[in-house]
Amino acid sequence: MMLFYTSQLKDFNIAATDGELGKIKDLYVDEQNWSIRYVSLDTRKWLPGKRVLLSPSSFDRTNKKEQTLEVKYDKQTVRNSPDVSENSQLSRETKQRLDEYYGWGPNLSDPVMFGGGQIATINLIQPPESYTTTPIPDPDETEQDLRSEDEVVGFRVHANDGKLGQVADFIYDDKHWEILYIVVESRDSTLNPKYYAYSTNKIESADWHEGDLYMKEPLTILEKEKLYKDKEDIIGSLSV
């Protein structure tokens, strides 16, 4: 298991079994346990006009040296996947159709761990030719438990007695696809940013509309954590 920044992940190339798919555009995170549930791909050069979502269980491995994420599917399978509305919210119907198409739903073979130890399933049998890929209308009822990673970067972070800073990045593990740490730029940062890394277990709650994260502890405790002058130094000092 290795740790990566979510911002770093967006620089990786996404490789199908028969060619490149594109890059990761955004991540959708479960607000209850901070597991990564879906990734949104930027496929404009290869598949313009189509929004592609994949589950972390789609990935075979992370190749850090080549900066590549290897996908279990070929390009045709991804091309024929259900169309997804450009609306940032994901409806229950959309998720269900994706799960059924790729075989991520229950009662299928080959369970795979992802997202904080949840069970996902993969069925690598090619979907039937008769499978319809007509656009999926997003009903009013959307999945409020999933949050865009892009949306949360920049959130104000508060101790239980004052402002601590703002979200600068996230750190996840490539085995369970769980966000383990939030990287917070200190409130005292001016021309020279300084950073803290806090376990997501320390998060008490979030105000998704106002853009605020609230921690369980006071400033006197949280500001005793190690302060980093360079964000890129954080992962090397963490152990999992």
Secondary structure by P-SEA (a helix, b strand, c coil): cbbbbaaaaaabbbbccccccccccbbbbccccccccbbbbccccccccbbbbbcccccccccccccbbbbcccaaaaaacccccccccccaaaaaaaaaaaccccccccccccccbbbbbbbccccccccccccccccccccccccccccccccbbbccccccbbbcbbbbbcccccccbbbbccccccccccbbbbbcccccccccccbbbbbccccccccccccccccccccccccc
